[in-house]
């Protein structure tokens, strides 16, 4: 892995099997296990101003039949629902019980470093018709109001990672399995 100037390089670890199942709740949940086993944890002092990463994930989403709202997002941290995040609008789900394939894509650019560093994050998710209404299904972006510099992060630590997150209103019980996660250094 070169991960230096002029390279677009995938960062390890590379998945050899699907990740553990996650059950959504009424608060944001990482779409794969956060913390020490998160495959996207970055080393201490990894970030520098202008450093950009692209995160892509393929998600198998098993929905339960109800119309409780869904919110999607991208975050940087070591736990579910960290302070540093960008989220979509709340979307009304369709009442269907089936398995869907969702593709998430997000970008994070470091704006400043140190114990009070900042990231600018944005992304999108391709959601099949059947999970949410066709009028919004293939254009769900986050953040809802455009690109923004989000909460501070400590770039001197090596315990946080990028991840996608979601919530399902009124604890619908949807289960999520990340089948592929790719983290690429774009510069």
C-alpha positions in Angstrom: 0.0 0.0 0.0 1.5 3.3 -1.1 -1.1 5.7 0.3 1.0 8.7 -0.7 0.8 11.5 -3.2 -0.5 10.7 -6.7 -2.0 7.3 -5.7 -5.5 6.1 -5.4 -5.0 3.2 -3.1 -7.3 0.8 -1.2 -6.5 0.5 2.4 -6.5 -2.8 4.2 -8.0 -4.9 5.8 -9.7 -6.4 2.8 -12.9 -8.4 3.5 -12.8 -12.1 3.1 -16.3 -12.7 4.3 -19.5 -10.7 5.1 -19.4 -8.7 8.3 -21.5 -9.4 11.4 -25.2 -8.5 11.3 -26.4 -5.2 12.8 -30.0 -4.6 13.9 -31.1 -1.0 13.4 -32.6 1.1 16.3 -34.2 4.5 16.8 -30.7 6.1 17.1 -28.0 6.0 14.5 -26.1 2.6 14.3 -23.0 1.9 12.4 -23.7 -0.5 9.5 -20.8 -2.6 10.7 -19.3 -3.2 14.2 -17.7 0.1 15.5 -14.8 0.2 17.9 -11.6 -1.8 17.8 -12.9 -4.3 15.1 -14.0 -1.5 12.7 -12.2 -2.3 9.4 -11.8 1.4 8.6 -9.9 2.6 11.7 -7.1 5.0 10.8 -3.7 5.3 12.5 -2.8 8.2 14.8 -1.7 11.3 12.9 -3.0 9.9 9.6 -4.9 13.0 8.5 -3.4 16.1 7.1 -5.2 19.2 5.7 -6.5 18.2 2.3 -6.3 14.5 2.8 -9.3 12.9 1.2 -10.7 9.3 1.6 -13.5 7.6 -0.3 -15.6 5.0 1.5 -17.8 2.6 -0.5 -20.0 -0.2 1.0 -22.4 -2.7 -0.3 -25.1 -3.4 2.2 -27.7 -6.3 2.4 -30.7 -4.7 4.1 -33.5 -7.0 5.4 -36.5 -4.9 6.1 -39.5 -5.6 8.3 -43.0 -4.5 7.0 -43.7 -1.1 8.4 -43.5 2.6 7.3 -41.2 3.8 10.1 -38.8 6.5 8.8 -35.2 5.8 7.7 -32.3 8.1 7.9 -28.9 7.4 6.3 -25.5 9.0 7.1 -21.7 8.9 7.3 -19.7 9.3 10.4 -16.2 9.4 11.9 -15.6 8.0 15.4 -15.2 4.9 17.6 -18.8 4.3 18.6 -22.3 4.4 17.1 -23.7 7.9 16.6 -20.5 9.8 17.1 -20.4 13.6 17.3 -18.8 13.9 13.8 -21.5 12.9 11.3 -23.6 14.0 8.3 -27.1 12.6 7.8 -29.8 12.5 5.1 -33.3 13.7 5.5 -35.7 11.4 7.3 -37.4 9.2 4.6 -40.6 7.3 4.9 -40.2 3.6 4.3 -42.6 1.5 2.3 -44.2 -1.4 4.0 -42.4 -4.3 2.6 -40.6 -7.3 4.0 -37.8 -8.3 1.8 -34.1 -8.1 1.2 -32.6 -5.1 -0.5 -29.1 -4.2 -1.8 -27.9 -0.7 -1.0 -24.8 1.0 -2.3 -23.2 3.7 -0.1 -20.5 6.1 -1.3 -19.0 8.9 0.8 -16.0 11.2 0.9 -14.2 12.8 3.9 -11.6 15.6 3.5 -9.6 16.8 6.4 -9.8 20.6 6.8 -7.6 20.9 9.9 -5.6 18.7 12.2 -4.8 18.2 15.9 -6.9 17.5 18.9 -9.6 19.8 17.4 -9.3 18.9 13.7 -12.2 19.0 11.3 -13.6 16.9 8.4 -15.8 17.9 5.6 -18.0 14.8 4.7 -20.6 14.1 2.1 -22.1 11.1 0.3 -25.0 9.3 -1.2 -26.8 6.0 -1.0 -28.6 4.2 -3.8 -31.8 2.9 -2.3 -34.0 0.5 -4.3 -37.6 1.3 -4.8 -39.5 -1.0 -2.4 -37.6 0.2 0.7 -38.5 3.9 0.2 -40.7 5.7 -2.3 -39.6 5.9 -5.9 -39.7 9.8 -5.8 -36.6 9.8 -3.5 -35.1 6.3 -3.8 -32.2 6.9 -6.2 -31.0 10.2 -5.0 -30.5 10.1 -1.2 -27.6 12.4 -0.2 -26.0 13.3 3.0 -25.8 15.8 4.5 -29.3 16.9 3.7 -28.4 20.6 3.4 -25.1 20.3 1.5 -21.4 19.9 2.3 -20.4 21.2 5.7 -17.4 21.0 8.0 -18.6 18.8 10.8 -17.7 18.4 14.5 -14.1 18.4 15.6 -12.1 15.2 15.6 -8.8 14.3 17.3 -6.4 13.4 14.5 -3.7 12.5 16.9 -5.5 9.3 18.0 -5.7 6.0 16.2 -9.0 4.7 17.5 -11.6 6.2 15.1 -12.7 5.2 11.7 -15.1 6.2 8.9 -18.4 4.4 8.6 -21.9 4.6 7.3 -24.8 4.7 9.7 -28.6 4.5 9.6 -31.6 4.5 11.9 -35.1 3.2 11.6 -37.8 5.0 13.5 -39.7 3.2 16.2 -37.2 0.3 16.2 -38.4 -1.5 13.2 -35.9 -4.4 13.6 -34.3 -4.2 10.2 -31.1 -6.1 10.0 -28.0 -5.0 8.0 -25.0 -7.0 6.7 -22.1 -5.3 5.1 -20.9 -7.5 2.3 -18.1 -5.3 1.1 -16.4 -2.3 2.5 -13.7 -0.4 0.5 -11.7 2.5 1.9 -9.6 4.4 -0.7 -7.0 7.1 -0.2 -7.5 9.5 -3.0 -4.4 11.5 -2.4 
